[in-house]
Amino acid sequence: MQTAAALRPCPAHPLLPARPLRVSSSSAAVPARCGAVAARGLGLGARLLPVSPDRERTTGGASQRQVACGAAAGDAAKAGEESGGLLKTLQLGAAFGLWYLFNIYFNIYNKQVLKVFPYPINITLIQFTVGSAVAAFMWATGILKRPKISGAQLFAILPLAVVHTLGNLFTNMSLGKVAVSFTHTIKAMEPFFSVLLSALFLGELPTIWVVLSLLPIVGGVGLASLTEASFNWAGFWSAMASNITFQSRNVLSKKLMVKKDKEESLDNINLFSIITVMSFFILAPVTFFTEGVKITPTFLQSAGLNVQQVLTRSLLAALCFHAYQQVSYMILAVVSPVTHSVGNCVKRVVVIVTSVLFFKTPVSPINSLGTAIALAGVFAYSQLKRIKPKPKTA
C-alpha cells in the first residue's frame, strides 16, 4: 500500500527548469517531476516524455502548417508559371519583331538593287543561292537536323518548289516595276485567291462571312490601283501572278504532299530549306537561257554601277529574305494559323508605311483610303476564317 507521502506534491528542482511533459498514452500533460511521482504512486505504467514546442501543437495546427506549406508551394508554382509565361511572351514578341524587321530590310535593299539593276531573274537566283548556302551550313554544322527524304517525297515537293520559284520571281518583277507600297497593296489580295483556289481544287467552300470580307479587299485594292502614281500593268499583273502562285503553293501542300511516318516527317524549316535548294536548281538554267548571268563584277562595272554597293545590297537582301521566311515558319510552329495571318496583315501595314517613308513615295488620300480598306478586309478575313459552316443535318 502506497503512503500518502508518495502522493505529496514535490517542489521543482532548483537547477532544472520545469517543462511540460507528454503522456504517451494520453494528451494530458502534468508537471514533469511531480507527474512522474504521481504516475508511480498510482501504479500507472505510462512513460512520461518531454514535449517539444512543435509537438505541443494540436493536430489542427499541423494541418494548418500543411495547408500553409501547400499554399506557399502553390504560390511559388504560380509565380514560376507566370515567369515562364512572361518569358515565352517576350520571346514571341521578339520573333514577331525580327519577322517585321527582316521583311522591311529585304524590301528596301531589294528595291534599291532593282532600281539600278533591272534583272529580276538574276536577283531571285541570288536569293535562292544564299538561302541554299544557309540551309547547307545549318545541316553541315548540326544547327538544323539533316532530313532523311525519299525520292517519292522529293517528287511530291517538286510542284511546291516550282510555284515557290515563280511566286518569288513575280514578286521581284513587280518590285522592279512599281513602288514597294503598291506591290504589297496588291499582294493584300492573297485571301481572295486562297478562297478561290481552295474551293476549286479542295472543295472547301467558305462561309458567307468570309465571302463578305473579300469585298473590301478587292474594292480597296481596286481603289488604290486607280490612284497609284507608279502604276503600270507589268507591275500590277506580276504582283497578281505572285498571289496566284503563292496560294497555289498552299493548296498543293495540302493536296500533293505524301503521307510520311512520324520518323520521316519534315518540320516546316526543313521543308522550306529543301524547297529553297530545289528552287535554286530550277531557276539556274532558266537564268542562263533568259537574262544570262549578269550579277558579276565585270558586268556591273561595264554598266557603270557601283559594284561593291550592288553586290552588298543584293547579299543583304538575300539574307533578309531567307531570315524572314525562317522566322515566319518558326512563329507558325508556336501560334495558331489565325494569329499568324493577323501578324502577316500587320506586317504588310508596317512594310507599306516604312517603304512610303523611306522612298518618299507620293501617296494620294484616295490611294491611302483604298489601301486602308483592303488591309481592314484582310484583318476581317483572318478573324472570320475561324467561323466554320454548320454541318447539315439529315
C-alpha positions as semicolon CSV with decimal commas, in nm:
position;residue;x (nm);y (nm);z (nm)
1;M;0,000;0,000;0,000
2;Q;0,130;0,335;-0,101
3;T;0,191;0,601;0,159
4;A;0,046;0,950;0,149
5;A;0,397;1,089;0,105
6;A;0,417;0,926;-0,231
7;L;0,127;1,140;-0,347
8;R;0,256;1,462;-0,189
9;P;0,347;1,730;-0,444
10;C;0,719;1,773;-0,472
11;P;0,895;2,103;-0,529
12;A;1,052;2,182;-0,864
13;H;1,420;2,108;-0,895
14;P;1,613;2,429;-0,837
15;L;1,857;2,364;-1,124
16;L;1,623;2,226;-1,386
17;P;1,359;2,446;-1,537
18;A;1,017;2,296;-1,539
19;R;0,899;2,197;-1,887
20;P;0,583;2,029;-1,996
21;L;0,577;1,652;-2,040
22;R;0,356;1,430;-2,252
23;V;0,200;1,102;-2,155
24;S;0,245;0,868;-2,442
25;S;-0,099;0,714;-2,400
26;S;-0,276;1,037;-2,334
27;S;-0,268;1,400;-2,441
28;A;-0,286;1,523;-2,084
29;A;0,029;1,695;-1,962
30;V;0,134;1,730;-1,599
31;P;0,438;1,890;-1,444
32;A;0,742;1,678;-1,512
33;R;0,881;1,560;-1,177
34;C;0,558;1,564;-0,983
35;G;0,381;1,384;-1,265
36;A;0,642;1,112;-1,262
37;V;0,597;1,053;-0,887
38;A;0,220;1,056;-0,921
39;A;0,237;0,801;-1,201
40;R;0,450;0,568;-0,992
41;G;0,229;0,617;-0,688
42;L;-0,090;0,535;-0,876
43;G;0,067;0,238;-1,045
44;L;0,038;0,390;-1,391
45;G;0,287;0,229;-1,622
46;A;0,281;0,523;-1,860
47;R;0,613;0,663;-1,970
48;L;0,645;1,039;-1,946
49;L;0,820;1,219;-2,234
50;P;0,915;1,584;-2,271
51;V;0,706;1,767;-2,529
52;S;0,886;1,980;-2,791
53;P;0,738;2,317;-2,885
54;D;0,622;2,173;-3,219
55;R;0,461;1,873;-3,054
56;E;0,265;2,095;-2,819
57;R;0,050;2,198;-3,119
58;T;-0,262;2,002;-3,187
59;T;-0,342;1,804;-3,497
60;G;-0,533;2,105;-3,623
61;G;-0,216;2,310;-3,601
62;A;-0,029;2,051;-3,806
63;S;-0,300;2,063;-4,068
64;Q;-0,273;2,438;-4,075
65;R;0,102;2,407;-4,133
66;Q;0,041;2,162;-4,417
67;V;-0,214;2,395;-4,571
68;A;0,026;2,689;-4,532
69;C;0,310;2,492;-4,692
70;G;0,082;2,379;-4,973
71;A;-0,031;2,735;-5,033
72;A;0,329;2,856;-5,036
73;A;0,424;2,584;-5,284
74;G;0,121;2,673;-5,496
75;D;0,218;3,040;-5,491
76;A;0,574;2,950;-5,592
77;A;0,449;2,730;-5,877
78;K;0,211;3,000;-5,989
79;A;0,490;3,256;-5,982
80;G;0,708;3,020;-6,184
81;E;0,432;2,969;-6,441
82;E;0,377;3,344;-6,466
83;S;0,752;3,398;-6,509
84;G;0,768;3,128;-6,776
85;G;0,461;3,269;-6,948
86;L;0,612;3,617;-6,949
87;L;0,937;3,482;-7,094
88;K;0,751;3,300;-7,373
89;T;0,552;3,615;-7,449
90;L;0,872;3,819;-7,471
91;Q;1,033;3,558;-7,697
92;L;0,729;3,552;-7,925
93;G;0,723;3,933;-7,936
94;A;1,093;3,935;-8,029
95;A;1,024;3,680;-8,306
96;F;0,747;3,898;-8,450
97;G;0,978;4,199;-8,431
98;L;1,252;4,012;-8,621
99;W;0,998;3,892;-8,877
100;Y;0,893;4,251;-8,948
101;L;1,246;4,391;-8,935
102;F;1,391;4,137;-9,180
103;N;1,096;4,192;-9,413
104;I;1,140;4,569;-9,407
105;Y;1,512;4,548;-9,487
106;F;1,452;4,287;-9,757
107;N;1,209;4,516;-9,939
108;I;1,431;4,823;-9,902
109;Y;1,755;4,658;-10,018
110;N;1,575;4,464;-10,291
111;K;1,411;4,775;-10,431
112;Q;1,738;4,969;-10,422
113;V;1,909;4,698;-10,629
114;L;1,620;4,651;-10,875
115;K;1,608;5,025;-10,945
116;V;1,962;5,022;-11,087
117;F;1,988;4,657;-11,189
118;P;1,663;4,562;-11,369
119;Y;1,724;4,188;-11,391
120;P;1,475;4,022;-11,153
121;I;1,565;3,665;-11,255
122;N;1,929;3,723;-11,158
123;I;1,821;3,882;-10,829
124;T;1,586;3,592;-10,750
125;L;1,862;3,341;-10,828
126;I;2,096;3,523;-10,587
127;Q;1,832;3,493;-10,314
128;F;1,791;3,120;-10,371
129;T;2,169;3,076;-10,385
130;V;2,221;3,244;-10,049
131;G;1,924;3,056;-9,899
132;S;2,066;2,723;-10,021
133;A;2,407;2,809;-9,874
134;V;2,248;2,894;-9,537
135;A;2,050;2,568;-9,538
136;A;2,360;2,364;-9,627
137;F;2,557;2,537;-9,349
138;M;2,290;2,458;-9,089
139;W;2,273;2,094;-9,197
140;A;2,653;2,058;-9,203
141;T;2,702;2,209;-8,856
142;G;2,405;2,032;-8,697
143;I;2,219;2,353;-8,619
144;L;1,935;2,201;-8,819
145;K;1,895;1,824;-8,827
146;R;1,952;1,697;-9,178
147;P;1,630;1,535;-9,300
148;K;1,607;1,187;-9,444
149;I;1,396;1,226;-9,754
150;S;1,285;0,972;-10,009
151;G;1,251;1,006;-10,384
152;A;0,872;0,998;-10,350
153;Q;0,883;1,291;-10,110
154;L;1,109;1,490;-10,343
155;F;0,872;1,420;-10,629
156;A;0,579;1,544;-10,417
157;I;0,769;1,857;-10,311
158;L;0,871;1,944;-10,669
159;P;0,541;2,123;-10,757
160;L;0,575;2,327;-10,438
161;A;0,926;2,428;-10,539
162;V;0,808;2,529;-10,887
163;V;0,531;2,759;-10,760
164;H;0,761;2,890;-10,485
165;T;1,015;2,985;-10,752
166;L;0,752;3,155;-10,965
167;G;0,599;3,337;-10,667
168;N;0,928;3,496;-10,563
169;L;1,022;3,573;-10,921
170;F;0,691;3,751;-10,987
171;T;0,727;3,945;-10,662
172;N;1,071;4,071;-10,767
173;M;0,939;4,158;-11,113
174;S;0,663;4,366;-10,953
175;L;0,903;4,536;-10,710
176;G;1,119;4,632;-11,004
177;K;0,829;4,794;-11,189
178;V;0,618;4,970;-10,922
179;A;0,654;5,111;-10,572
180;V;0,704;4,871;-10,280
181;S;0,386;5,001;-10,118
182;F;0,180;4,930;-10,430
183;T;0,319;4,576;-10,469
184;H;0,221;4,495;-10,111
185;T;-0,120;4,656;-10,155
186;I;-0,187;4,422;-10,448
187;K;-0,050;4,127;-10,253
188;A;-0,316;4,200;-9,991
189;M;-0,547;4,012;-10,230
190;E;-0,389;3,680;-10,130
191;P;-0,701;3,578;-9,927
192;F;-0,917;3,617;-10,238
193;F;-0,706;3,368;-10,434
194;S;-0,675;3,141;-10,132
195;V;-1,054;3,109;-10,107
196;L;-1,094;3,071;-10,484
197;L;-0,830;2,801;-10,529
198;S;-0,935;2,610;-10,215
199;A;-1,293;2,599;-10,345
200;L;-1,185;2,486;-10,694
201;F;-0,927;2,221;-10,604
202;L;-1,002;2,119;-10,244
203;G;-1,378;2,162;-10,233
204;E;-1,351;2,388;-9,926
205;L;-1,646;2,625;-9,953
206;P;-1,613;2,946;-9,748
207;T;-1,875;3,081;-9,510
208;I;-2,085;3,378;-9,613
209;W;-1,888;3,593;-9,367
210;V;-1,557;3,505;-9,534
211;V;-1,703;3,589;-9,874
212;L;-1,825;3,927;-9,741
213;S;-1,478;4,003;-9,600
214;L;-1,332;3,963;-9,951
215;L;-1,538;4,254;-10,086
216;P;-1,341;4,532;-9,908
217;I;-1,015;4,359;-10,005
218;V;-1,098;4,361;-10,376
219;G;-1,256;4,708;-10,360
220;G;-0,968;4,857;-10,162
221;V;-0,704;4,719;-10,399
222;G;-0,901;4,850;-10,697
223;L;-0,933;5,195;-10,543
224;A;-0,562;5,206;-10,459
225;S;-0,470;5,094;-10,812
226;L;-0,673;5,370;-10,977
227;T;-0,485;5,639;-10,788
228;E;-0,134;5,482;-10,776
229;A;0,128;5,716;-10,918
230;S;0,369;5,434;-11,009
231;F;0,100;5,214;-11,165
232;N;0,185;5,010;-11,473
233;W;0,032;4,687;-11,599
234;A;0,355;4,486;-11,584
235;G;0,397;4,557;-11,214
236;F;0,025;4,500;-11,146
237;W;-0,001;4,162;-11,320
238;S;0,331;4,044;-11,177
239;A;0,200;4,102;-10,825
240;M;-0,127;3,930;-10,915
241;A;0,067;3,634;-11,055
242;S;0,265;3,624;-10,730
243;N;-0,062;3,597;-10,537
244;I;-0,183;3,310;-10,753
245;T;0,142;3,113;-10,735
246;F;0,190;3,154;-10,361
247;Q;-0,167;3,048;-10,287
248;S;-0,127;2,758;-10,531
249;R;0,169;2,651;-10,320
250;N;-0,054;2,641;-10,012
251;V;-0,320;2,438;-10,193
252;L;-0,064;2,197;-10,337
253;S;0,093;2,145;-9,996
254;K;-0,245;2,012;-9,875
255;K;-0,328;1,813;-10,188
256;L;0,001;1,664;-10,305
257;M;0,223;1,616;-10,000
258;V;0,290;1,245;-9,946
259;K;0,197;1,080;-9,619
260;K;0,505;1,018;-9,410
261;D;0,584;0,820;-9,098
262;K;0,649;1,022;-8,788
263;E;1,022;0,941;-8,800
264;E;1,048;1,075;-9,155
265;S;0,825;1,378;-9,121
266;L;0,965;1,716;-9,222
267;D;0,937;2,016;-8,996
268;N;0,847;2,348;-9,157
269;I;1,202;2,486;-9,160
270;N;1,349;2,175;-9,321
271;L;1,070;2,174;-9,578
272;F;1,134;2,539;-9,661
273;S;1,509;2,472;-9,686
274;I;1,455;2,181;-9,927
275;I;1,219;2,392;-10,138
276;T;1,480;2,670;-10,148
277;V;1,753;2,434;-10,270
278;M;1,521;2,287;-10,533
279;S;1,421;2,638;-10,644
280;F;1,788;2,721;-10,700
281;F;1,831;2,422;-10,932
282;I;1,507;2,507;-11,113
283;L;1,594;2,874;-11,170
284;A;1,966;2,841;-11,252
285;P;1,921;2,709;-11,608
286;V;1,629;2,948;-11,667
287;T;1,855;3,240;-11,574
288;F;2,128;3,120;-11,806
289;F;1,896;3,089;-12,108
290;T;1,695;3,411;-12,049
291;E;1,879;3,702;-11,888
292;G;2,218;3,536;-11,870
293;V;2,433;3,559;-11,557
294;K;2,472;3,933;-11,515
295;I;2,524;3,975;-11,142
296;T;2,904;3,971;-11,185
297;P;3,163;4,242;-11,105
298;T;3,262;4,263;-11,472
299;F;2,909;4,328;-11,596
300;L;2,825;4,570;-11,313
301;Q;3,141;4,769;-11,378
302;S;3,073;4,784;-11,753
303;A;2,721;4,909;-11,678
304;G;2,867;5,197;-11,475
305;L;2,728;5,072;-11,143
306;N;2,889;5,075;-10,801
307;V;2,999;4,710;-10,786
308;Q;3,051;4,691;-10,410
309;Q;2,722;4,863;-10,334
310;V;2,511;4,647;-10,566
311;L;2,669;4,320;-10,454
312;T;2,648;4,413;-10,084
313;R;2,284;4,514;-10,104
314;S;2,199;4,205;-10,309
315;L;2,361;3,985;-10,045
316;L;2,187;4,164;-9,758
317;A;1,852;4,142;-9,936
318;A;1,904;3,768;-9,990
319;L;1,999;3,711;-9,625
320;C;1,698;3,910;-9,503
321;F;1,474;3,721;-9,747
322;H;1,581;3,383;-9,609
323;A;1,580;3,506;-9,248
324;Y;1,227;3,649;-9,251
325;Q;1,087;3,331;-9,407
326;Q;1,265;3,115;-9,149
327;V;1,132;3,327;-8,862
328;S;0,784;3,318;-9,016
329;Y;0,788;2,937;-9,010
330;M;0,918;2,940;-8,652
331;I;0,631;3,163;-8,544
332;L;0,377;2,947;-8,727
333;A;0,502;2,647;-8,525
334;V;0,402;2,807;-8,193
335;V;0,089;3,010;-8,276
336;S;-0,238;2,934;-8,449
337;P;-0,279;2,999;-8,823
338;V;-0,527;3,277;-8,741
339;T;-0,274;3,455;-8,518
340;H;-0,010;3,413;-8,786
341;S;-0,238;3,559;-9,055
342;V;-0,318;3,858;-8,832
343;G;0,055;3,908;-8,778
344;N;0,108;3,887;-9,153
345;C;-0,157;4,156;-9,206
346;V;0,014;4,384;-8,953
347;K;0,348;4,310;-9,120
348;R;0,211;4,427;-9,454
349;V;0,095;4,753;-9,294
350;V;0,440;4,805;-9,141
351;V;0,617;4,735;-9,472
352;I;0,387;4,971;-9,666
353;V;0,429;5,256;-9,417
354;T;0,808;5,220;-9,384
355;S;0,860;5,195;-9,761
356;V;0,649;5,507;-9,821
357;L;0,856;5,696;-9,564
358;F;1,194;5,561;-9,681
359;F;1,144;5,607;-10,055
360;K;0,927;5,919;-10,012
361;T;0,660;5,761;-10,232
362;P;0,384;6,006;-10,327
363;V;0,055;5,881;-10,188
364;S;-0,281;6,048;-10,250
365;P;-0,559;6,048;-9,989
366;I;-0,773;5,818;-10,206
367;N;-0,481;5,580;-10,251
368;S;-0,430;5,571;-9,873
369;L;-0,802;5,508;-9,823
370;G;-0,802;5,220;-10,072
371;T;-0,501;5,061;-9,906
372;A;-0,658;5,100;-9,561
373;I;-0,987;4,941;-9,678
374;A;-0,803;4,647;-9,834
375;L;-0,594;4,583;-9,522
376;A;-0,903;4,614;-9,299
377;G;-1,065;4,349;-9,518
378;V;-0,760;4,123;-9,475
379;F;-0,783;4,162;-9,098
380;A;-1,156;4,083;-9,102
381;Y;-1,089;3,779;-9,322
382;S;-0,830;3,645;-9,076
383;Q;-1,082;3,670;-8,794
384;L;-1,385;3,535;-8,982
385;K;-1,186;3,241;-9,120
386;R;-1,236;3,076;-8,781
387;I;-1,611;3,052;-8,831
388;K;-1,691;2,705;-8,958
389;P;-2,008;2,631;-9,152
390;K;-2,265;2,435;-8,953
391;P;-2,289;2,073;-9,061
392;K;-2,607;1,991;-9,247
393;T;-2,845;1,773;-9,051
394;A;-3,022;1,484;-9,224
